[in-house]
Structures are given as structure tokens and as C-alpha cells.
């Protein structure tokens, strides 16, 4: 195992943007940056042992300060959507940034955790990023301290550990927004990837992608991935939820959630033979098929566009702050935030 630190660009104030590259000696390599605690590169062997970078992203750190598609970043303090950009907690109404119609998406598009400079500390096979956030920032209560650790092991698993504390009760719903393409970030669209989700229910949405509050069965609908199928098989189906989101962009309810580490997804790319198994301690996952990736230039001059990658964003359900029937994402006041997500490659 080894970790190498290199300069990846400059912040507007002239300070270095840094890149930390972890290698496990078995052909797998993960590179992360202190902008947005983002996963920049993930080199993974295919069935013949040939490595390729399987995550979308950019060649230089400055591009992560723009990054409208959220490639690779940690999103917080509250990922996904909050209805009407506000919530009530302990009798107080908190107003968030209105940035997605009348709703809030990912806390703030320019000031959220995905655009912040994180402090980094390296370990033997890990990098830990730390961020402090002040009471009232982005409309959220509590002085918060957040840590995110990326760890690469010799079994070709990338583990992401999240921890958060707050001196007041607040909303914490952190996720990683990496887009995967297991044939390689430069290999085009992901409709031929085969996906299994250990989720027999999902949370349907209204227009604007705010959950209705219902937990609906996937059986008999295009949302059913309880048997593996290609992303493209039903993505164009005449089904209201798919029409609303332009494809898949919904929260699936992970079966049997009990805060233990559970296998919730398997993704397979028939072209390369790469298989990714995903595990989490969280109750939900936003399975997003990159429907709205705007045409742009990514790593190695590659042109990215719609469905160039897919996301498995582990999370508390969207709009949980306004849905008491959903698992609670209220933390602080003695309740610490802690979660683990693992992406294991075969």
C-alpha cells in the first residue's frame, strides 16, 4: 500500500489544491482531492487484468470548483432535495437556498460541502478529510464537524466512512456523488450495465422530484431491479415516475435496513467484465442514471453527456426533514452521525 500527494491546481487565493493517490499494489488505485473531498480517479482491473479509470471527473482541481454535475464529490450538509427549501425542527422553521424550482437541491449549489476546501490527513491506506461548519450557515442550525475517510484495501474495496457532530440538533444527510462507468470513464453510455438492487420498494415523487411520502413496491413496474437487468431495458418505459425524472433518479428503500453493513447493489459491465458490489449502513440509495449530465469535457479530453455514468448515492431518503414517517436524519444534541459505504470490485 502507498499514498502519494501531488499538486492538482490552485484555489482562487493561490493555495494549492492537492491530490492524494492511494495504491493497493494489486492494480487498484483511488485518487481524492481536498476540493469537495472528491473521488477523482478509480483505477480498477478488468477480467484480463487491464486497468481503467471507472469514474467520471476532471484532470485539474480548478474544474472541481465549478463541477455542476457533482462529479465525485461529498455532498452536504443535506444531500438531495428538500421540499419548498425549508424544514421545521424543534418548533423553528429553517429556510434553505431555493435553487431547484421552489425546492432545495444538495444544500447550496455554490457554497455546499462539495465546493468547500477540506483539511486532509493521510494514513497507511487512507485519507481523512475534515470540515468545520458554523451555526446558521446555509440556513442550517449547529456548529458542525464532519469527517470523511476514504480507505482502499487489498481486496479491491473502497470504503467511505462518514462522521458528524453538532452542538445543536440539525439535519445531516451526507452522500458521495460519484458517477461510475465500469467499462471506463471514456467508454460512452451505461445503458448496457446490468444492475441488481436489494430494494423491493422505492419512494415515488411529485413533479420536482420531492417524495410523496409513500413507500411503494417496485414489483410489476420498471423500477424493479430485484432481478438483475440492464439499465436500458426499461429506462424509456411509459411510466409516470420515469417520465418525471427523465429516467432513473429515485430513492430506493434498502431491504432489511438495521444500520448494519448490507449488500444493496451489484453493477456489472459485460464489456469489461468488471463487477462492483456496493454495501452501506444507510437506509436508502439514490440510483441516478446521469440523465441530466450536461455536455462537457472531462478527463483526457473525453466528452461526457447524458448517461455517461451512473450514481449509487447512499443516503437518508430525500425530504426526510419534512417526512416524519421516513428514517430520521436529525443529528446533534447527543446523536452523532456515522455511516459506512463500500464499493468492492471483482
C-alpha positions in Angstrom: 0.0 0.0 0.0 1.2 3.5 -0.7 -0.1 7.1 -0.7 1.3 9.9 -2.9 0.5 13.6 -2.6 0.7 15.9 -5.6 -0.4 19.4 -6.6 -3.7 19.3 -8.5 -4.3 23.0 -9.2 -4.7 26.3 -7.4 -7.5 27.8 -5.3 -8.5 31.4 -6.2 -6.5 32.6 -3.2 -3.3 30.9 -4.6 -3.2 28.0 -2.3 -2.5 24.5 -3.7 -5.3 22.1 -4.5 -3.9 18.7 -3.5 -4.5 15.2 -4.9 -3.9 12.1 -2.7 -3.4 8.8 -4.6 -3.8 5.5 -2.7 -2.4 2.4 -4.5 -3.1 -1.1 -3.1 -0.3 -2.9 -5.1 -2.9 -5.1 -6.8 -3.7 -2.8 -9.7 -6.3 -0.7 -8.0 -5.8 3.0 -7.3 -8.0 5.7 -5.8 -7.2 9.4 -6.1 -9.1 12.0 -3.9 -8.8 15.8 -3.7 -9.4 18.3 -0.9 -11.9 20.2 -3.1 -15.3 18.8 -2.0 -13.5 15.7 -0.7 -14.0 14.4 -4.2 -13.1 11.0 -5.6 -11.2 11.9 -8.8 -9.9 8.6 -10.2 -10.5 5.0 -9.5 -8.4 2.6 -11.5 -9.8 -1.0 -11.5 -8.6 -4.1 -13.3 -10.9 -5.8 -15.9 -11.4 -9.5 -16.5 -8.0 -9.6 -18.3 -6.2 -7.6 -15.6 -6.2 -4.3 -17.7 -6.9 -1.3 -15.6 -9.1 1.6 -16.5 -10.4 4.7 -14.6 -14.1 3.9 -13.9 -15.3 7.3 -12.5 -16.2 10.5 -14.3 -14.3 13.6 -13.4 -11.7 16.2 -14.4 -8.0 16.5 -15.0 -7.4 19.5 -12.8 -8.6 20.7 -9.4 -9.9 24.1 -10.6 -12.7 22.2 -12.5 -14.0 20.8 -9.3 -14.7 24.4 -8.1 -17.3 24.5 -11.0 -18.5 20.9 -11.4 -22.2 21.5 -12.0 -22.8 17.7 -12.3 -21.2 17.0 -8.8 -18.7 14.5 -10.2 -17.2 12.5 -7.3 -17.9 15.0 -4.5 -19.2 14.6 -1.0 -22.5 16.4 -0.8 -23.7 18.1 2.4 -24.8 19.1 4.9 -28.1 17.8 3.3 -27.9 15.9 0.1 -30.7 15.5 -2.4 -33.9 17.5 -2.3 -35.8 19.3 0.4 -39.4 20.4 -0.4 -40.1 24.1 -0.5 -36.4 24.6 0.6 -37.4 24.6 4.3 -38.0 22.4 7.2 -39.1 22.7 10.9 -37.1 21.4 13.7 -37.9 21.8 17.4 -40.5 24.4 16.6 -38.2 26.6 14.5 -38.6 26.9 10.7 -35.3 26.9 8.8 -35.1 28.4 5.3 -32.6 26.9 2.8 -31.4 28.2 -0.5 -34.2 28.0 -3.2 -32.2 26.5 -6.1 -34.3 23.8 -7.7 -37.6 25.3 -8.7 -39.2 26.0 -5.4 -37.1 23.4 -3.7 -33.6 22.9 -2.4 -31.1 20.6 -4.0 -27.8 19.5 -2.3 -27.9 22.3 0.3 -26.3 25.0 -1.9 -25.0 24.8 -5.4 -22.0 27.1 -4.9 -21.4 27.0 -1.1 -22.3 23.4 -0.2 -19.7 21.0 1.1 -18.9 19.8 -2.4 -17.3 23.2 -3.2 -15.5 23.6 0.2 -11.8 23.2 1.0 -11.4 20.2 3.3 -8.4 19.6 5.6 -6.7 16.3 4.8 -4.7 13.8 6.8 -3.2 10.6 5.3 -2.9 7.2 6.9 -1.3 4.0 5.8 -4.0 3.2 3.2 -6.5 6.0 3.8 -7.1 9.8 3.6 -9.4 11.5 6.1 -10.9 14.9 5.2 -12.3 17.2 7.9 -14.6 20.2 7.6 -16.0 22.6 10.2 -19.3 24.4 9.5 -20.8 27.3 11.6 -24.2 27.6 13.2 -26.7 29.1 10.7 -24.5 28.6 7.6 -26.7 27.6 4.6 -29.7 28.0 6.8 -28.8 25.0 9.0 -28.5 25.0 12.8 -25.5 23.9 14.7 -21.7 24.2 14.7 -20.7 21.0 12.9 -17.5 19.0 12.5 -17.6 16.5 9.6 -15.0 13.8 8.7 -14.9 11.6 5.6 -12.4 8.8 5.3 -11.5 7.0 2.0 -9.8 3.7 2.6 -8.5 1.3 -0.1 -7.8 -2.3 0.9 -6.0 -5.3 -0.7 -9.4 -6.9 -1.6 -10.1 -4.1 -4.1 -12.7 -2.4 -1.9 -13.0 1.3 -1.5 -14.6 2.2 1.9 -16.0 5.6 2.7 -16.7 6.4 6.4 -18.6 9.5 7.4 -18.9 11.0 10.8 -20.5 14.2 12.0 -21.2 16.0 15.3 -23.1 19.2 16.0 -23.7 21.3 19.1 -27.4 21.7 18.2 -29.9 19.3 16.7 -29.6 19.7 12.9 -30.1 17.9 9.6 -27.2 15.8 8.4 -27.6 13.7 5.2 -24.2 13.2 3.6 -23.5 11.3 0.4 -20.9 10.7 -2.3 -22.0 11.7 -5.8 -19.5 9.6 -7.9 -20.6 8.6 -11.4 -19.4 5.1 -12.3 -18.9 3.7 -15.8 -17.3 0.2 -15.3 -16.2 0.0 -18.9 -14.1 3.1 -18.3 -15.0 6.8 -17.9 -14.2 7.3 -21.6 -16.4 4.5 -22.9 -19.8 6.2 -23.6 -23.2 5.4 -22.1 -24.1 3.0 -19.4 -27.4 1.5 -20.7 -25.8 -1.9 -21.1 -24.6 -2.1 -17.5 -26.5 -4.8 -15.6 -27.9 -3.7 -12.2 -29.3 -5.6 -9.2 -30.8 -3.6 -6.2 -31.7 -5.2 -2.9 -34.7 -3.0 -2.7 -38.3 -4.2 -3.1 -39.7 -0.6 -2.5 -38.9 2.9 -3.5 -40.1 6.4 -2.8 -42.3 7.8 -5.6 -42.0 11.6 -6.3 -44.2 14.5 -7.4 -43.0 16.8 -10.2 -39.9 18.5 -8.8 -38.7 15.1 -7.5 -40.0 15.6 -4.0 -41.1 12.3 -2.4 -44.9 11.9 -2.0 -44.2 10.2 1.4 -45.3 6.8 0.1 -43.2 3.7 0.3 -44.2 1.9 -2.9 -43.4 -1.7 -4.1 -41.3 -2.0 -7.2 -43.0 -5.2 -8.3 -44.6 -5.0 -11.7 -43.0 -1.6 -12.5 -39.9 -0.5 -14.5 -38.4 0.4 -11.0 -37.9 -3.3 -10.2 -34.2 -4.3 -10.1 -34.7 -7.2 -7.6 -33.6 -9.4 -10.6 -30.6 -8.1 -12.5 -31.4 -6.3 -15.7 -29.7 -3.8 -18.0 -30.1 -0.1 -17.2 -31.5 0.5 -20.6 -34.2 -2.2 -20.6 -37.0 -0.2 -19.1 -35.5 3.3 -18.9 -37.7 4.5 -21.7 -40.9 2.9 -20.4 -44.2 4.8 -20.5 -44.3 5.1 -16.7 -45.1 8.3 -14.9 -42.1 8.1 -12.5 -39.6 7.6 -15.3 -41.2 10.4 -17.4 -40.9 12.8 -14.4 -37.2 12.1 -13.9 -36.1 11.6 -17.5 -35.0 8.1 -16.5 -34.0 6.7 -13.1 -33.3 9.3 -10.4 -35.1 8.0 -7.4 -34.5 6.8 -3.8 -34.7 3.0 -3.4 -35.5 1.7 0.1 -32.9 -0.8 1.1 -34.4 -4.1 2.3 -33.9 -5.1 5.9 -32.2 -1.8 7.0 -31.0 -2.2 10.6 -27.9 0.1 10.4 -25.6 -2.9 9.8 -23.5 -3.0 6.6 -25.7 -4.5 3.9 -25.1 -5.5 0.3 -27.6 -3.4 -1.6 -26.4 -3.3 -5.2 -24.4 -5.1 -7.8 -23.4 -3.5 -11.1 -21.8 -5.5 -13.9 -20.3 -4.2 -17.2 -20.5 -7.1 -19.7 -17.9 -5.3 -22.0 -15.1 -5.3 -19.4 -16.3 -7.9 -17.0 -15.9 -5.5 -14.1 -18.3 -6.1 -11.3 -19.0 -3.7 -8.4 -20.8 -4.8 -5.3 -22.0 -2.0 -3.0 -22.7 -2.1 0.7 -24.0 0.5 3.2 -25.3 1.1 6.7 -27.8 3.7 5.4 -31.5 3.1 4.7 -31.7 4.4 1.1 -29.8 4.8 -2.2 -30.4 7.4 -5.0 -29.9 5.4 -8.1 -29.3 8.0 -10.8 -28.5 7.2 -14.4 -26.9 10.5 -15.3 -29.9 11.7 -17.3 -29.0 15.4 -16.9 -25.2 15.4 -17.3 -24.7 18.4 -19.5 -22.3 18.0 -22.5 -18.8 18.8 -21.1 -15.2 17.9 -21.4 -13.9 15.5 -18.7 -10.7 13.7 -18.0 -8.3 13.1 -21.0 -10.4 15.4 -23.2 -13.3 12.9 -23.2 -16.8 14.3 -24.0 -19.3 13.4 -21.3 -23.1 13.7 -21.8 -26.4 12.1 -20.8 -26.0 8.7 -19.2 -22.2 8.6 -19.4 -22.2 7.3 -15.8 -24.5 6.1 -13.0 -24.6 7.0 -9.3 -25.4 4.9 -6.2 -25.7 7.8 -3.7 -26.3 6.2 -0.3 -28.5 8.4 1.9 -31.4 9.0 4.2 -34.4 9.5 2.0 -34.9 12.8 0.2 -37.0 15.4 2.1 -36.7 13.3 5.3 -36.6 16.6 7.2 -40.3 17.1 6.2 -41.4 13.4 6.3 -41.7 12.1 9.9 -42.6 8.6 8.6 -39.1 8.4 7.0 -36.0 7.4 9.0 -34.8 10.4 10.8 -31.7 12.4 9.6 -31.8 14.7 12.7 -28.4 14.6 14.5 -26.6 16.5 17.1 -27.7 17.1 20.7 -26.1 13.7 21.6 -26.8 11.8 18.4 -23.7 11.6 16.3 -23.9 11.0 12.6 -22.0 7.9 11.4 -22.3 5.8 8.2 -20.2 3.5 6.0 -20.5 2.8 2.3 -18.3 0.3 0.5 -17.7 -0.2 -3.3 -16.0 -3.6 -3.8 -14.7 -4.6 -7.3 -14.4 -8.1 -8.7 
